[in-house]
Amino acid sequence: MSEKIDSNKMLNKFHSKKDTEEKGEHNSQQNDYSNKLKNVNPEGETQKNQEHFSEEKFYKKTLKFSKKMGVKITYYSLLLFYSFKSPKTPKKAKLTIAGALGYLILPIDAIPDFIPVVGFGDDLAVIVYALYKVISHIDDDIKGQAHERMKKLFGENYDDKDIDESLKPVF
C-alpha cells in the first residue's frame, strides 16, 4: 500500500526547520554582536581614532545617518561636535572628542552600522564615554547650536523638550 503524502505537513515541517535554523543563525549573530559590544574599549577607541575625524565627514555622516542613529546619539554627537569647535574647550578635551567622532565616522568598526538595532551600539558607547569626559565644557550656547542642527536634521519630528533631561545627572 502506498502511503498518502500530506504535502501541507511536509511543507510545514520544512518551513519550521528552516525557521528554526534561521532563528539559530540570527541568535548566533546577535550573541556575536553583543560580545563585540562588550569588548569595545571607548577610551582606547577615542585615542586610536582621532585622525579619522574631520568636520566635513562628520556633517556628511549626520546628514546621511541621523535618522538611523536616532535622536539621542545624533544629539550627543552634535554636543561633542560644537564643543570641539568652541574656543573655550581645552585641547585635551578636543582630542577626546575628535577620537569619538572619528570612531563614529569610520565605516568599519566593531559592529557595522548597517546592522539593525545594534549597529550604532558601539558608536553610542564611545560617544557617551567622550560626552562624560568633556561634559564640563558643554554650555548653553553649545546646547543651543546642537538643538538648531537637530531641528534641521529631524524637522517637525524633533522635540527638544526632554532631550537634556537624560543628561541631568551629568550636567
Phi and psi in radians as a Rosetta constraint file:
Dihedral C 1 N 2 CA 2 C 2 CIRCULARHARMONIC -1.526 0.35
Dihedral N 2 CA 2 C 2 N 3 CIRCULARHARMONIC 2.438 0.35
Dihedral C 2 N 3 CA 3 C 3 CIRCULARHARMONIC -1.504 0.35
Dihedral N 3 CA 3 C 3 N 4 CIRCULARHARMONIC 2.344 0.35
Dihedral C 3 N 4 CA 4 C 4 CIRCULARHARMONIC -1.280 0.35
Dihedral N 4 CA 4 C 4 N 5 CIRCULARHARMONIC 2.263 0.35
Dihedral C 4 N 5 CA 5 C 5 CIRCULARHARMONIC -1.663 0.35
Dihedral N 5 CA 5 C 5 N 6 CIRCULARHARMONIC 2.175 0.35
Dihedral C 5 N 6 CA 6 C 6 CIRCULARHARMONIC -1.622 0.35
Dihedral N 6 CA 6 C 6 N 7 CIRCULARHARMONIC 1.760 0.35
Dihedral C 6 N 7 CA 7 C 7 CIRCULARHARMONIC -1.116 0.35
Dihedral N 7 CA 7 C 7 N 8 CIRCULARHARMONIC -0.564 0.35
Dihedral C 7 N 8 CA 8 C 8 CIRCULARHARMONIC -1.128 0.35
Dihedral N 8 CA 8 C 8 N 9 CIRCULARHARMONIC -0.733 0.35
Dihedral C 8 N 9 CA 9 C 9 CIRCULARHARMONIC -1.093 0.35
Dihedral N 9 CA 9 C 9 N 10 CIRCULARHARMONIC -0.770 0.35
Dihedral C 9 N 10 CA 10 C 10 CIRCULARHARMONIC -1.111 0.35
Dihedral N 10 CA 10 C 10 N 11 CIRCULARHARMONIC -0.742 0.35
Dihedral C 10 N 11 CA 11 C 11 CIRCULARHARMONIC -1.108 0.35
Dihedral N 11 CA 11 C 11 N 12 CIRCULARHARMONIC -0.749 0.35
Dihedral C 11 N 12 CA 12 C 12 CIRCULARHARMONIC -1.103 0.35
Dihedral N 12 CA 12 C 12 N 13 CIRCULARHARMONIC -0.730 0.35
Dihedral C 12 N 13 CA 13 C 13 CIRCULARHARMONIC -1.084 0.35
Dihedral N 13 CA 13 C 13 N 14 CIRCULARHARMONIC -0.746 0.35
Dihedral C 13 N 14 CA 14 C 14 CIRCULARHARMONIC -1.055 0.35
Dihedral N 14 CA 14 C 14 N 15 CIRCULARHARMONIC -0.878 0.35
Dihedral C 14 N 15 CA 15 C 15 CIRCULARHARMONIC -1.136 0.35
Dihedral N 15 CA 15 C 15 N 16 CIRCULARHARMONIC -0.656 0.35
Dihedral C 15 N 16 CA 16 C 16 CIRCULARHARMONIC -1.097 0.35
Dihedral N 16 CA 16 C 16 N 17 CIRCULARHARMONIC -0.778 0.35
Dihedral C 16 N 17 CA 17 C 17 CIRCULARHARMONIC -1.137 0.35
Dihedral N 17 CA 17 C 17 N 18 CIRCULARHARMONIC -0.748 0.35
Dihedral C 17 N 18 CA 18 C 18 CIRCULARHARMONIC -1.110 0.35
Dihedral N 18 CA 18 C 18 N 19 CIRCULARHARMONIC -0.772 0.35
Dihedral C 18 N 19 CA 19 C 19 CIRCULARHARMONIC -1.061 0.35
Dihedral N 19 CA 19 C 19 N 20 CIRCULARHARMONIC -0.742 0.35
Dihedral C 19 N 20 CA 20 C 20 CIRCULARHARMONIC -1.095 0.35
Dihedral N 20 CA 20 C 20 N 21 CIRCULARHARMONIC -0.746 0.35
Dihedral C 20 N 21 CA 21 C 21 CIRCULARHARMONIC -1.117 0.35
Dihedral N 21 CA 21 C 21 N 22 CIRCULARHARMONIC -0.746 0.35
Dihedral C 21 N 22 CA 22 C 22 CIRCULARHARMONIC -1.144 0.35
Dihedral N 22 CA 22 C 22 N 23 CIRCULARHARMONIC -0.709 0.35
Dihedral C 22 N 23 CA 23 C 23 CIRCULARHARMONIC -1.120 0.35
Dihedral N 23 CA 23 C 23 N 24 CIRCULARHARMONIC -0.712 0.35
Dihedral C 23 N 24 CA 24 C 24 CIRCULARHARMONIC -1.083 0.35
Dihedral N 24 CA 24 C 24 N 25 CIRCULARHARMONIC -0.746 0.35
Dihedral C 24 N 25 CA 25 C 25 CIRCULARHARMONIC -1.103 0.35
Dihedral N 25 CA 25 C 25 N 26 CIRCULARHARMONIC -0.772 0.35
Dihedral C 25 N 26 CA 26 C 26 CIRCULARHARMONIC -1.100 0.35
Dihedral N 26 CA 26 C 26 N 27 CIRCULARHARMONIC -0.797 0.35
Dihedral C 26 N 27 CA 27 C 27 CIRCULARHARMONIC -1.095 0.35
Dihedral N 27 CA 27 C 27 N 28 CIRCULARHARMONIC -0.661 0.35
Dihedral C 27 N 28 CA 28 C 28 CIRCULARHARMONIC -1.104 0.35
Dihedral N 28 CA 28 C 28 N 29 CIRCULARHARMONIC -0.767 0.35
Dihedral C 28 N 29 CA 29 C 29 CIRCULARHARMONIC -1.115 0.35
Dihedral N 29 CA 29 C 29 N 30 CIRCULARHARMONIC -0.760 0.35
Dihedral C 29 N 30 CA 30 C 30 CIRCULARHARMONIC -1.051 0.35
Dihedral N 30 CA 30 C 30 N 31 CIRCULARHARMONIC -0.758 0.35
Dihedral C 30 N 31 CA 31 C 31 CIRCULARHARMONIC -1.099 0.35
Dihedral N 31 CA 31 C 31 N 32 CIRCULARHARMONIC -0.692 0.35
Dihedral C 31 N 32 CA 32 C 32 CIRCULARHARMONIC -1.085 0.35
Dihedral N 32 CA 32 C 32 N 33 CIRCULARHARMONIC -0.818 0.35
Dihedral C 32 N 33 CA 33 C 33 CIRCULARHARMONIC -1.136 0.35
Dihedral N 33 CA 33 C 33 N 34 CIRCULARHARMONIC -0.674 0.35
Dihedral C 33 N 34 CA 34 C 34 CIRCULARHARMONIC -1.085 0.35
Dihedral N 34 CA 34 C 34 N 35 CIRCULARHARMONIC -0.751 0.35
Dihedral C 34 N 35 CA 35 C 35 CIRCULARHARMONIC -1.134 0.35
Dihedral N 35 CA 35 C 35 N 36 CIRCULARHARMONIC -0.707 0.35
Dihedral C 35 N 36 CA 36 C 36 CIRCULARHARMONIC -1.098 0.35
Dihedral N 36 CA 36 C 36 N 37 CIRCULARHARMONIC -0.713 0.35
Dihedral C 36 N 37 CA 37 C 37 CIRCULARHARMONIC -1.114 0.35
Dihedral N 37 CA 37 C 37 N 38 CIRCULARHARMONIC -0.691 0.35
Dihedral C 37 N 38 CA 38 C 38 CIRCULARHARMONIC -1.119 0.35
Dihedral N 38 CA 38 C 38 N 39 CIRCULARHARMONIC -0.496 0.35
Dihedral C 38 N 39 CA 39 C 39 CIRCULARHARMONIC -1.573 0.35
Dihedral N 39 CA 39 C 39 N 40 CIRCULARHARMONIC -0.017 0.35
Dihedral C 39 N 40 CA 40 C 40 CIRCULARHARMONIC -1.200 0.35
Dihedral N 40 CA 40 C 40 N 41 CIRCULARHARMONIC 2.245 0.35
Dihedral C 40 N 41 CA 41 C 41 CIRCULARHARMONIC -1.861 0.35
Dihedral N 41 CA 41 C 41 N 42 CIRCULARHARMONIC 1.641 0.35
Dihedral C 41 N 42 CA 42 C 42 CIRCULARHARMONIC -0.959 0.35
Dihedral N 42 CA 42 C 42 N 43 CIRCULARHARMONIC -0.726 0.35
Dihedral C 42 N 43 CA 43 C 43 CIRCULARHARMONIC -1.106 0.35
Dihedral N 43 CA 43 C 43 N 44 CIRCULARHARMONIC -0.805 0.35
Dihedral C 43 N 44 CA 44 C 44 CIRCULARHARMONIC -1.107 0.35
Dihedral N 44 CA 44 C 44 N 45 CIRCULARHARMONIC -0.704 0.35
Dihedral C 44 N 45 CA 45 C 45 CIRCULARHARMONIC -1.159 0.35
Dihedral N 45 CA 45 C 45 N 46 CIRCULARHARMONIC -0.658 0.35
Dihedral C 45 N 46 CA 46 C 46 CIRCULARHARMONIC -1.172 0.35
Dihedral N 46 CA 46 C 46 N 47 CIRCULARHARMONIC -0.603 0.35
Dihedral C 46 N 47 CA 47 C 47 CIRCULARHARMONIC -1.278 0.35
Dihedral N 47 CA 47 C 47 N 48 CIRCULARHARMONIC -0.679 0.35
Dihedral C 47 N 48 CA 48 C 48 CIRCULARHARMONIC -1.315 0.35
Dihedral N 48 CA 48 C 48 N 49 CIRCULARHARMONIC -0.485 0.35
Dihedral C 48 N 49 CA 49 C 49 CIRCULARHARMONIC -1.886 0.35
Dihedral N 49 CA 49 C 49 N 50 CIRCULARHARMONIC 0.263 0.35
Dihedral C 49 N 50 CA 50 C 50 CIRCULARHARMONIC -1.041 0.35
Dihedral N 50 CA 50 C 50 N 51 CIRCULARHARMONIC -0.645 0.35
Dihedral C 50 N 51 CA 51 C 51 CIRCULARHARMONIC -1.231 0.35
Dihedral N 51 CA 51 C 51 N 52 CIRCULARHARMONIC -0.279 0.35
Dihedral C 51 N 52 CA 52 C 52 CIRCULARHARMONIC -1.498 0.35
Dihedral N 52 CA 52 C 52 N 53 CIRCULARHARMONIC -0.159 0.35
Dihedral C 52 N 53 CA 53 C 53 CIRCULARHARMONIC -1.427 0.35
Dihedral N 53 CA 53 C 53 N 54 CIRCULARHARMONIC 2.369 0.35
Dihedral C 53 N 54 CA 54 C 54 CIRCULARHARMONIC -2.618 0.35
Dihedral N 54 CA 54 C 54 N 55 CIRCULARHARMONIC 2.592 0.35
Dihedral C 54 N 55 CA 55 C 55 CIRCULARHARMONIC -1.046 0.35
Dihedral N 55 CA 55 C 55 N 56 CIRCULARHARMONIC -0.730 0.35
Dihedral C 55 N 56 CA 56 C 56 CIRCULARHARMONIC -1.086 0.35
Dihedral N 56 CA 56 C 56 N 57 CIRCULARHARMONIC -0.799 0.35
Dihedral C 56 N 57 CA 57 C 57 CIRCULARHARMONIC -1.139 0.35
Dihedral N 57 CA 57 C 57 N 58 CIRCULARHARMONIC -0.647 0.35
Dihedral C 57 N 58 CA 58 C 58 CIRCULARHARMONIC -1.127 0.35
Dihedral N 58 CA 58 C 58 N 59 CIRCULARHARMONIC -0.793 0.35
Dihedral C 58 N 59 CA 59 C 59 CIRCULARHARMONIC -1.029 0.35
Dihedral N 59 CA 59 C 59 N 60 CIRCULARHARMONIC -0.788 0.35
Dihedral C 59 N 60 CA 60 C 60 CIRCULARHARMONIC -1.088 0.35
Dihedral N 60 CA 60 C 60 N 61 CIRCULARHARMONIC -0.760 0.35
Dihedral C 60 N 61 CA 61 C 61 CIRCULARHARMONIC -1.105 0.35
Dihedral N 61 CA 61 C 61 N 62 CIRCULARHARMONIC -0.819 0.35
Dihedral C 61 N 62 CA 62 C 62 CIRCULARHARMONIC -1.198 0.35
Dihedral N 62 CA 62 C 62 N 63 CIRCULARHARMONIC -0.632 0.35
Dihedral C 62 N 63 CA 63 C 63 CIRCULARHARMONIC -1.134 0.35
Dihedral N 63 CA 63 C 63 N 64 CIRCULARHARMONIC -0.733 0.35
Dihedral C 63 N 64 CA 64 C 64 CIRCULARHARMONIC -1.400 0.35
Dihedral N 64 CA 64 C 64 N 65 CIRCULARHARMONIC -0.649 0.35
Dihedral C 64 N 65 CA 65 C 65 CIRCULARHARMONIC -2.026 0.35
Dihedral N 65 CA 65 C 65 N 66 CIRCULARHARMONIC 0.086 0.35
Dihedral C 65 N 66 CA 66 C 66 CIRCULARHARMONIC -0.994 0.35
Dihedral N 66 CA 66 C 66 N 67 CIRCULARHARMONIC -0.700 0.35
Dihedral C 66 N 67 CA 67 C 67 CIRCULARHARMONIC -1.183 0.35
Dihedral N 67 CA 67 C 67 N 68 CIRCULARHARMONIC -0.667 0.35
Dihedral C 67 N 68 CA 68 C 68 CIRCULARHARMONIC -1.243 0.35
Dihedral N 68 CA 68 C 68 N 69 CIRCULARHARMONIC -0.619 0.35
Dihedral C 68 N 69 CA 69 C 69 CIRCULARHARMONIC -1.227 0.35
Dihedral N 69 CA 69 C 69 N 70 CIRCULARHARMONIC -0.572 0.35
Dihedral C 69 N 70 CA 70 C 70 CIRCULARHARMONIC 1.667 0.35
Dihedral N 70 CA 70 C 70 N 71 CIRCULARHARMONIC 2.902 0.35
Dihedral C 70 N 71 CA 71 C 71 CIRCULARHARMONIC -1.094 0.35
Dihedral N 71 CA 71 C 71 N 72 CIRCULARHARMONIC -0.842 0.35
Dihedral C 71 N 72 CA 72 C 72 CIRCULARHARMONIC -1.153 0.35
Dihedral N 72 CA 72 C 72 N 73 CIRCULARHARMONIC -0.873 0.35
Dihedral C 72 N 73 CA 73 C 73 CIRCULARHARMONIC -1.141 0.35
Dihedral N 73 CA 73 C 73 N 74 CIRCULARHARMONIC -0.613 0.35
Dihedral C 73 N 74 CA 74 C 74 CIRCULARHARMONIC -1.149 0.35
Dihedral N 74 CA 74 C 74 N 75 CIRCULARHARMONIC -0.816 0.35
Dihedral C 74 N 75 CA 75 C 75 CIRCULARHARMONIC -1.083 0.35
Dihedral N 75 CA 75 C 75 N 76 CIRCULARHARMONIC -0.817 0.35
Dihedral C 75 N 76 CA 76 C 76 CIRCULARHARMONIC -1.053 0.35
Dihedral N 76 CA 76 C 76 N 77 CIRCULARHARMONIC -0.690 0.35
Dihedral C 76 N 77 CA 77 C 77 CIRCULARHARMONIC -1.130 0.35
Dihedral N 77 CA 77 C 77 N 78 CIRCULARHARMONIC -0.700 0.35
Dihedral C 77 N 78 CA 78 C 78 CIRCULARHARMONIC -1.181 0.35
Dihedral N 78 CA 78 C 78 N 79 CIRCULARHARMONIC -0.654 0.35
Dihedral C 78 N 79 CA 79 C 79 CIRCULARHARMONIC -1.017 0.35
Dihedral N 79 CA 79 C 79 N 80 CIRCULARHARMONIC -0.771 0.35
Dihedral C 79 N 80 CA 80 C 80 CIRCULARHARMONIC -1.123 0.35
Dihedral N 80 CA 80 C 80 N 81 CIRCULARHARMONIC -0.776 0.35
Dihedral C 80 N 81 CA 81 C 81 CIRCULARHARMONIC -1.051 0.35
Dihedral N 81 CA 81 C 81 N 82 CIRCULARHARMONIC -0.865 0.35
Dihedral C 81 N 82 CA 82 C 82 CIRCULARHARMONIC -1.236 0.35
Dihedral N 82 CA 82 C 82 N 83 CIRCULARHARMONIC -0.474 0.35
Dihedral C 82 N 83 CA 83 C 83 CIRCULARHARMONIC -1.190 0.35
Dihedral N 83 CA 83 C 83 N 84 CIRCULARHARMONIC -0.686 0.35
Dihedral C 83 N 84 CA 84 C 84 CIRCULARHARMONIC -1.046 0.35
Dihedral N 84 CA 84 C 84 N 85 CIRCULARHARMONIC -0.707 0.35
Dihedral C 84 N 85 CA 85 C 85 CIRCULARHARMONIC -1.332 0.35
Dihedral N 85 CA 85 C 85 N 86 CIRCULARHARMONIC -0.329 0.35
Dihedral C 85 N 86 CA 86 C 86 CIRCULARHARMONIC -1.225 0.35
Dihedral N 86 CA 86 C 86 N 87 CIRCULARHARMONIC 2.315 0.35
Dihedral C 86 N 87 CA 87 C 87 CIRCULARHARMONIC -1.197 0.35
Dihedral N 87 CA 87 C 87 N 88 CIRCULARHARMONIC -0.266 0.35
Dihedral C 87 N 88 CA 88 C 88 CIRCULARHARMONIC -1.368 0.35
Dihedral N 88 CA 88 C 88 N 89 CIRCULARHARMONIC -0.334 0.35
Dihedral C 88 N 89 CA 89 C 89 CIRCULARHARMONIC -1.380 0.35
Dihedral N 89 CA 89 C 89 N 90 CIRCULARHARMONIC 2.197 0.35
Dihedral C 89 N 90 CA 90 C 90 CIRCULARHARMONIC -1.171 0.35
Dihedral N 90 CA 90 C 90 N 91 CIRCULARHARMONIC 2.755 0.35
Dihedral C 90 N 91 CA 91 C 91 CIRCULARHARMONIC -1.007 0.35
Dihedral N 91 CA 91 C 91 N 92 CIRCULARHARMONIC -0.736 0.35
Dihedral C 91 N 92 CA 92 C 92 CIRCULARHARMONIC -1.046 0.35
Dihedral N 92 CA 92 C 92 N 93 CIRCULARHARMONIC -0.741 0.35
Dihedral C 92 N 93 CA 93 C 93 CIRCULARHARMONIC -1.153 0.35
Dihedral N 93 CA 93 C 93 N 94 CIRCULARHARMONIC -0.664 0.35
Dihedral C 93 N 94 CA 94 C 94 CIRCULARHARMONIC -1.125 0.35
Dihedral N 94 CA 94 C 94 N 95 CIRCULARHARMONIC -0.614 0.35
Dihedral C 94 N 95 CA 95 C 95 CIRCULARHARMONIC -1.147 0.35
Dihedral N 95 CA 95 C 95 N 96 CIRCULARHARMONIC -0.713 0.35
Dihedral C 95 N 96 CA 96 C 96 CIRCULARHARMONIC -1.089 0.35
Dihedral N 96 CA 96 C 96 N 97 CIRCULARHARMONIC -0.786 0.35
Dihedral C 96 N 97 CA 97 C 97 CIRCULARHARMONIC -1.101 0.35
Dihedral N 97 CA 97 C 97 N 98 CIRCULARHARMONIC -0.805 0.35
Dihedral C 97 N 98 CA 98 C 98 CIRCULARHARMONIC -1.026 0.35
Dihedral N 98 CA 98 C 98 N 99 CIRCULARHARMONIC -0.685 0.35
Dihedral C 98 N 99 CA 99 C 99 CIRCULARHARMONIC -1.154 0.35
Dihedral N 99 CA 99 C 99 N 100 CIRCULARHARMONIC -0.750 0.35
Dihedral C 99 N 100 CA 100 C 100 CIRCULARHARMONIC -1.167 0.35
Dihedral N 100 CA 100 C 100 N 101 CIRCULARHARMONIC -0.788 0.35
Dihedral C 100 N 101 CA 101 C 101 CIRCULARHARMONIC -1.242 0.35
Dihedral N 101 CA 101 C 101 N 102 CIRCULARHARMONIC -0.538 0.35
Dihedral C 101 N 102 CA 102 C 102 CIRCULARHARMONIC -1.091 0.35
Dihedral N 102 CA 102 C 102 N 103 CIRCULARHARMONIC -0.711 0.35
Dihedral C 102 N 103 CA 103 C 103 CIRCULARHARMONIC -1.117 0.35
Dihedral N 103 CA 103 C 103 N 104 CIRCULARHARMONIC -0.733 0.35
Dihedral C 103 N 104 CA 104 C 104 CIRCULARHARMONIC -1.076 0.35
Dihedral N 104 CA 104 C 104 N 105 CIRCULARHARMONIC -0.691 0.35
Dihedral C 104 N 105 CA 105 C 105 CIRCULARHARMONIC -1.230 0.35
Dihedral N 105 CA 105 C 105 N 106 CIRCULARHARMONIC -0.603 0.35
Dihedral C 105 N 106 CA 106 C 106 CIRCULARHARMONIC -0.941 0.35
Dihedral N 106 CA 106 C 106 N 107 CIRCULARHARMONIC 2.274 0.35
Dihedral C 106 N 107 CA 107 C 107 CIRCULARHARMONIC -1.270 0.35
Dihedral N 107 CA 107 C 107 N 108 CIRCULARHARMONIC -0.434 0.35
Dihedral C 107 N 108 CA 108 C 108 CIRCULARHARMONIC -2.098 0.35
Dihedral N 108 CA 108 C 108 N 109 CIRCULARHARMONIC 2.062 0.35
Dihedral C 108 N 109 CA 109 C 109 CIRCULARHARMONIC -2.463 0.35
Dihedral N 109 CA 109 C 109 N 110 CIRCULARHARMONIC -2.871 0.35
Dihedral C 109 N 110 CA 110 C 110 CIRCULARHARMONIC -0.946 0.35
Dihedral N 110 CA 110 C 110 N 111 CIRCULARHARMONIC -0.774 0.35
Dihedral C 110 N 111 CA 111 C 111 CIRCULARHARMONIC -2.202 0.35
Dihedral N 111 CA 111 C 111 N 112 CIRCULARHARMONIC 2.030 0.35
Dihedral C 111 N 112 CA 112 C 112 CIRCULARHARMONIC -0.958 0.35
Dihedral N 112 CA 112 C 112 N 113 CIRCULARHARMONIC 2.386 0.35
Dihedral C 112 N 113 CA 113 C 113 CIRCULARHARMONIC -1.107 0.35
Dihedral N 113 CA 113 C 113 N 114 CIRCULARHARMONIC -0.387 0.35
Dihedral C 113 N 114 CA 114 C 114 CIRCULARHARMONIC -1.365 0.35
Dihedral N 114 CA 114 C 114 N 115 CIRCULARHARMONIC -0.142 0.35
Dihedral C 114 N 115 CA 115 C 115 CIRCULARHARMONIC -1.263 0.35
Dihedral N 115 CA 115 C 115 N 116 CIRCULARHARMONIC 2.112 0.35
Dihedral C 115 N 116 CA 116 C 116 CIRCULARHARMONIC -1.019 0.35
Dihedral N 116 CA 116 C 116 N 117 CIRCULARHARMONIC 2.559 0.35
Dihedral C 116 N 117 CA 117 C 117 CIRCULARHARMONIC 1.231 0.35
Dihedral N 117 CA 117 C 117 N 118 CIRCULARHARMONIC -0.946 0.35
Dihedral C 117 N 118 CA 118 C 118 CIRCULARHARMONIC -1.733 0.35
Dihedral N 118 CA 118 C 118 N 119 CIRCULARHARMONIC -0.117 0.35
Dihedral C 118 N 119 CA 119 C 119 CIRCULARHARMONIC -0.965 0.35
Dihedral N 119 CA 119 C 119 N 120 CIRCULARHARMONIC -0.645 0.35
Dihedral C 119 N 120 CA 120 C 120 CIRCULARHARMONIC -1.777 0.35
Dihedral N 120 CA 120 C 120 N 121 CIRCULARHARMONIC 0.153 0.35
Dihedral C 120 N 121 CA 121 C 121 CIRCULARHARMONIC -1.066 0.35
Dihedral N 121 CA 121 C 121 N 122 CIRCULARHARMONIC -0.762 0.35
Dihedral C 121 N 122 CA 122 C 122 CIRCULARHARMONIC -1.192 0.35
Dihedral N 122 CA 122 C 122 N 123 CIRCULARHARMONIC -0.660 0.35
Dihedral C 122 N 123 CA 123 C 123 CIRCULARHARMONIC -1.090 0.35
Dihedral N 123 CA 123 C 123 N 124 CIRCULARHARMONIC -0.746 0.35
Dihedral C 123 N 124 CA 124 C 124 CIRCULARHARMONIC -1.059 0.35
Dihedral N 124 CA 124 C 124 N 125 CIRCULARHARMONIC -0.730 0.35
Dihedral C 124 N 125 CA 125 C 125 CIRCULARHARMONIC -1.043 0.35
Dihedral N 125 CA 125 C 125 N 126 CIRCULARHARMONIC -0.759 0.35
Dihedral C 125 N 126 CA 126 C 126 CIRCULARHARMONIC -1.229 0.35
Dihedral N 126 CA 126 C 126 N 127 CIRCULARHARMONIC -0.734 0.35
Dihedral C 126 N 127 CA 127 C 127 CIRCULARHARMONIC -1.095 0.35
Dihedral N 127 CA 127 C 127 N 128 CIRCULARHARMONIC -0.821 0.35
Dihedral C 127 N 128 CA 128 C 128 CIRCULARHARMONIC -1.121 0.35
Dihedral N 128 CA 128 C 128 N 129 CIRCULARHARMONIC -0.704 0.35
Dihedral C 128 N 129 CA 129 C 129 CIRCULARHARMONIC -0.986 0.35
Dihedral N 129 CA 129 C 129 N 130 CIRCULARHARMONIC -0.885 0.35
Dihedral C 129 N 130 CA 130 C 130 CIRCULARHARMONIC -1.106 0.35
Dihedral N 130 CA 130 C 130 N 131 CIRCULARHARMONIC -0.704 0.35
Dihedral C 130 N 131 CA 131 C 131 CIRCULARHARMONIC -1.024 0.35
Dihedral N 131 CA 131 C 131 N 132 CIRCULARHARMONIC -0.787 0.35
Dihedral C 131 N 132 CA 132 C 132 CIRCULARHARMONIC -1.154 0.35
Dihedral N 132 CA 132 C 132 N 133 CIRCULARHARMONIC -0.540 0.35
Dihedral C 132 N 133 CA 133 C 133 CIRCULARHARMONIC -1.261 0.35
Dihedral N 133 CA 133 C 133 N 134 CIRCULARHARMONIC -0.539 0.35
Dihedral C 133 N 134 CA 134 C 134 CIRCULARHARMONIC -2.017 0.35
Dihedral N 134 CA 134 C 134 N 135 CIRCULARHARMONIC 0.162 0.35
Dihedral C 134 N 135 CA 135 C 135 CIRCULARHARMONIC -0.947 0.35
Dihedral N 135 CA 135 C 135 N 136 CIRCULARHARMONIC -0.560 0.35
Dihedral C 135 N 136 CA 136 C 136 CIRCULARHARMONIC -1.182 0.35
Dihedral N 136 CA 136 C 136 N 137 CIRCULARHARMONIC -0.239 0.35
Dihedral C 136 N 137 CA 137 C 137 CIRCULARHARMONIC -1.721 0.35
Dihedral N 137 CA 137 C 137 N 138 CIRCULARHARMONIC 0.036 0.35
Dihedral C 137 N 138 CA 138 C 138 CIRCULARHARMONIC -1.709 0.35
Dihedral N 138 CA 138 C 138 N 139 CIRCULARHARMONIC 1.943 0.35
Dihedral C 138 N 139 CA 139 C 139 CIRCULARHARMONIC -1.882 0.35
Dihedral N 139 CA 139 C 139 N 140 CIRCULARHARMONIC -3.079 0.35
Dihedral C 139 N 140 CA 140 C 140 CIRCULARHARMONIC -1.105 0.35
Dihedral N 140 CA 140 C 140 N 141 CIRCULARHARMONIC -0.581 0.35
Dihedral C 140 N 141 CA 141 C 141 CIRCULARHARMONIC -1.106 0.35
Dihedral N 141 CA 141 C 141 N 142 CIRCULARHARMONIC -0.765 0.35
Dihedral C 141 N 142 CA 142 C 142 CIRCULARHARMONIC -1.130 0.35
Dihedral N 142 CA 142 C 142 N 143 CIRCULARHARMONIC -0.762 0.35
Dihedral C 142 N 143 CA 143 C 143 CIRCULARHARMONIC -1.060 0.35
Dihedral N 143 CA 143 C 143 N 144 CIRCULARHARMONIC -0.722 0.35
Dihedral C 143 N 144 CA 144 C 144 CIRCULARHARMONIC -1.071 0.35
Dihedral N 144 CA 144 C 144 N 145 CIRCULARHARMONIC -0.756 0.35
Dihedral C 144 N 145 CA 145 C 145 CIRCULARHARMONIC -1.092 0.35
Dihedral N 145 CA 145 C 145 N 146 CIRCULARHARMONIC -0.735 0.35
Dihedral C 145 N 146 CA 146 C 146 CIRCULARHARMONIC -1.124 0.35
Dihedral N 146 CA 146 C 146 N 147 CIRCULARHARMONIC -0.732 0.35
Dihedral C 146 N 147 CA 147 C 147 CIRCULARHARMONIC -1.101 0.35
Dihedral N 147 CA 147 C 147 N 148 CIRCULARHARMONIC -0.716 0.35
Dihedral C 147 N 148 CA 148 C 148 CIRCULARHARMONIC -1.086 0.35
Dihedral N 148 CA 148 C 148 N 149 CIRCULARHARMONIC -0.753 0.35
Dihedral C 148 N 149 CA 149 C 149 CIRCULARHARMONIC -1.159 0.35
Dihedral N 149 CA 149 C 149 N 150 CIRCULARHARMONIC -0.668 0.35
Dihedral C 149 N 150 CA 150 C 150 CIRCULARHARMONIC -1.068 0.35
Dihedral N 150 CA 150 C 150 N 151 CIRCULARHARMONIC -0.694 0.35
Dihedral C 150 N 151 CA 151 C 151 CIRCULARHARMONIC -1.092 0.35
Dihedral N 151 CA 151 C 151 N 152 CIRCULARHARMONIC -0.646 0.35
Dihedral C 151 N 152 CA 152 C 152 CIRCULARHARMONIC -1.238 0.35
Dihedral N 152 CA 152 C 152 N 153 CIRCULARHARMONIC -0.666 0.35
Dihedral C 152 N 153 CA 153 C 153 CIRCULARHARMONIC -1.321 0.35
Dihedral N 153 CA 153 C 153 N 154 CIRCULARHARMONIC -0.707 0.35
Dihedral C 153 N 154 CA 154 C 154 CIRCULARHARMONIC -1.860 0.35
Dihedral N 154 CA 154 C 154 N 155 CIRCULARHARMONIC -0.166 0.35
Dihedral C 154 N 155 CA 155 C 155 CIRCULARHARMONIC 1.065 0.35
Dihedral N 155 CA 155 C 155 N 156 CIRCULARHARMONIC -2.448 0.35
Dihedral C 155 N 156 CA 156 C 156 CIRCULARHARMONIC -1.154 0.35
Dihedral N 156 CA 156 C 156 N 157 CIRCULARHARMONIC -0.335 0.35
Dihedral C 156 N 157 CA 157 C 157 CIRCULARHARMONIC -1.282 0.35
Dihedral N 157 CA 157 C 157 N 158 CIRCULARHARMONIC -0.186 0.35
Dihedral C 157 N 158 CA 158 C 158 CIRCULARHARMONIC -1.574 0.35
Dihedral N 158 CA 158 C 158 N 159 CIRCULARHARMONIC 2.188 0.35
Dihedral C 158 N 159 CA 159 C 159 CIRCULARHARMONIC -2.125 0.35
Dihedral N 159 CA 159 C 159 N 160 CIRCULARHARMONIC 1.915 0.35
Dihedral C 159 N 160 CA 160 C 160 CIRCULARHARMONIC -1.488 0.35
Dihedral N 160 CA 160 C 160 N 161 CIRCULARHARMONIC 0.086 0.35
Dihedral C 160 N 161 CA 161 C 161 CIRCULARHARMONIC -0.979 0.35
Dihedral N 161 CA 161 C 161 N 162 CIRCULARHARMONIC -0.876 0.35
Dihedral C 161 N 162 CA 162 C 162 CIRCULARHARMONIC -1.949 0.35
Dihedral N 162 CA 162 C 162 N 163 CIRCULARHARMONIC 0.058 0.35
Dihedral C 162 N 163 CA 163 C 163 CIRCULARHARMONIC -1.097 0.35
Dihedral N 163 CA 163 C 163 N 164 CIRCULARHARMONIC -0.623 0.35
Dihedral C 163 N 164 CA 164 C 164 CIRCULARHARMONIC -1.371 0.35
Dihedral N 164 CA 164 C 164 N 165 CIRCULARHARMONIC -0.258 0.35
Dihedral C 164 N 165 CA 165 C 165 CIRCULARHARMONIC -1.071 0.35
Dihedral N 165 CA 165 C 165 N 166 CIRCULARHARMONIC -0.616 0.35
Dihedral C 165 N 166 CA 166 C 166 CIRCULARHARMONIC -1.181 0.35
Dihedral N 166 CA 166 C 166 N 167 CIRCULARHARMONIC -0.283 0.35
Dihedral C 166 N 167 CA 167 C 167 CIRCULARHARMONIC -1.758 0.35
Dihedral N 167 CA 167 C 167 N 168 CIRCULARHARMONIC 0.008 0.35
Dihedral C 167 N 168 CA 168 C 168 CIRCULARHARMONIC -0.819 0.35
Dihedral N 168 CA 168 C 168 N 169 CIRCULARHARMONIC -0.879 0.35
Dihedral C 168 N 169 CA 169 C 169 CIRCULARHARMONIC -1.050 0.35
Dihedral N 169 CA 169 C 169 N 170 CIRCULARHARMONIC -0.394 0.35
Dihedral C 169 N 170 CA 170 C 170 CIRCULARHARMONIC -1.524 0.35
Dihedral N 170 CA 170 C 170 N 171 CIRCULARHARMONIC -0.763 0.35
